[in-house]
C-alpha cells in the first residue's frame, strides 16, 4: 500500500491550511492509499507526523506558500511541493501524478 505524508500551511494559517489537509487526505483515500496530514496553522502544529510516519512514507507532500517547520525531517524522501490552492482544488490530479511517478520508479 502506498503511504503518503503531507504538511499543509498557508500564510494566514486558517481555512486553507485545513481545507488542503482534508482534500489531500480524501484524494489519497480515494486511491486506496494511507495518508497522514500534519497541519501547521494559526493554533500551532496539529496531527504531528512521527518519525515512524515519515520513515514509512513513500512520498511527502509539502505546501510551499510559506515555510514548513521542521522540513529537514524529510531528507532522503521523495518530496512534492505544491501550493495550498493546488492542494485544495487539484488534490486528485496531484495524486494521479504521484501514482504515475511511483509506477515509473517501480518499473
N, C-alpha and C positions, 0 to 999 in steps of 0.2 A: 504494500500500500504506500502510495506517495504521501509524504508528510511535508506540510508547509508551515513555516512560522512567519509571522509578519509583525511589524511595528508600525502603527499609524500615529501621526501627529500633524497638526495644522497650526498655522500662525496664531490663531485665537484659542486653539485648544478646546473648542467646544463641539458644536454639532458635527462638523465634517470629520473630525477625528473618529467619532463613534459610528457615523454613517459608513465611513470607509472600512472600519473594522467589521461591521455587520455584512457589508457587501462582499468583502474578501472571504469571510468565513462561509457565507452562503454559496458563493461560486465554487469554492473548494469542495464543500459538501456535495454540491450538485455533480461533481466529477467523481464522487466516491472517495475523496481524499480526506485525510486527517489534517485539521488546521487548528492552530492556536494563535490568537492575535492579541498582542500587547498594545494597550493604548497609553500614549503619553499626552494627557490632556491637561486642562487648567487645574484639575484637582490632583495631579501627580500621575504616577505610573500605576496602572491597573492591569490585572491579569498578567503579571510579570512572567516573562519567559524564564524558565530554569535552565541551568547548564545542560540538563538531560534533554529538555525540549530542543535546544539548539543542536546538540550532538546528534539527535535522531532525525533532524530535518534534512530533507533532500534539497530544498530551496528556501531562501529567505527573501521576503518581500519587504521593502522599506519605502515609506512615503518620503519624498525628499523636498517638500515645501519648506521645511525648517530642519535644523539639525536634529538627529536622533541621538538621545542619550545612550551611552554605553555601546556605541556601534562597533567598537573593536571586538566585542564578543563573537562577532560573525565572521572573523577572519578565517579563510580557508573554505568557506561555504559559498556556493553559487548565490549571488545577491542580485535581485531585480529591484531597481529603483524606479518608482512611478510617482506621479503627482497624486495628491489626495483626490482631486476631481476625477482622474482616471480610475482610481480605486472605487470611487462611488459609482461612476457612470459606466465603466467598462470592465468590471471585475471578471466577467465571463470571458471576455476577449483576452485579458491578461492570463487567465488560467489556460486558455487554449494555446497561447504562445509558449507558456511554460511546458505544457504537455508535449508540444512539438519538439521543443529543445530537449526534454528528457528522453523522448523517443530516439532522437538523433544520437545522443550521447550513449544510449544503451545499445545501439546497433553496432 
